[in-house]
Amino acid sequence: MSQNPSSVPAANDDGGRNTRRARLALLIAAVGFAVLGLLSLVAVLFSAWAGAEAWPGFVTAAYFFLPLGFLLMAASVVVSVLRRGRS
């Protein structure tokens, strides 16, 4: 017996949902790294203003998390531009 084509699920039914989740995860990671980097930078600046030595973990976090957050945000923009270009 033949099936009605409208009742057969598409092979790619979850593709859009998985792509949307991946883009959302990328954006959440980007914002999270940027916020952590900014908070670390504020802690370093505050400790320098108070005349104390900054904890090296804050310096390292600010040094790595801010650029990583920026790169992830740039990647999110590139993915969005490529996605719009295809549609």
Protein Blocks (a to p, Z undefined) as FASTA:
>chain_A
ZZdfklpccfklmmmmmmmmmmmmmmmmmmmmmmmmmmmmmmmmmmmmnopacdfklmmm
mmmmmmmmmmmmmmmmmmmmmmmmmZZ
